Amino acid sequence: MKSSTSTAPAPRPTPDPAQAQGSVQGQAQGPAVGVPRPRADAVRNRERILAAAREAFVESGSGAPFDEVARRAGIGNATLYRHFPDRPTLVHHVVLFTMGRVTASAEASLAEEPDAFAALCRFTHAAADERIGALCPMLADGFDGEHPELLAARTALEEAVVTLLAAGQDSGLVRTDIGVGDLMVALSQLSRPLPGTACLDTDRFAHRHLQLFLDGLRAPARSELPGSATTLGDLRQKTM
């Protein structure tokens, strides 16, 4: 990916999100002993369901019919209910699934790209492809934001993005008057479909606008930003 162009780079494959989530849970709970590994087809079904549910939620909200989720996943309703018996459980795991994939993308981008700005660009476009902007509406209406699994996933994601942005700033490639909160707010807003529109090509616009935003993050800064850098702590206070 060339960070100097205005077109979005082609998404690269990210590490297995199940492994990323498993590593977070393993650190908190320690390795399970004597617990059988799930069958490969069960893991594939579960991931297909979560990806299909995420897309359905983007289009129709978290109240999307289970029948539609099953249809998109190419499975029967019985298989869907066997994995996720009710809507709160499905929403919870869709959020974990998306956060796990975005975390893995941040880590892979920093490890594999030639410089920290290229890594930031790759991560931002990949996070948009993961529909991270659609998480925000799902984190309301009774969603358990203090669930231990969610807190662990959020911590892992925040640490990965903090490390990624700091690498860009420390290398002199990213302006220093922004914070992780600025990045996450812009990513969420620019990657979310406009409400009440029938735009069928949202991805094209999202990646164009995200690249414009990313070009504005290059150092040296060409303008002075109003206010101060937004931190993750600022975001939590404003959403409480």
Secondary structure, 3 states (H helix, E strand, C coil): CCCCCCCCCCCCCCCCHHHHHHHHHHHHHCCCCCCCCCCHHHHHHHHHHHHHHHHHHHHHCCCCCHHHHHHHHCCCHHHHHHHCCCHHHHHHHHHHHHHHHHHHHHHHHHHHCCCHHHHHHHHHHHHHHCCHHHHHHHCCCCCCCCCHHHHHHHHHHHHHHHHHHHHHHHCCCECCCCCHHHHHHHHHHHCCCCCCCCCCCHHHHHHHHHHHHHHCCECCCCCCCCCCCCCHHHHHHHHC
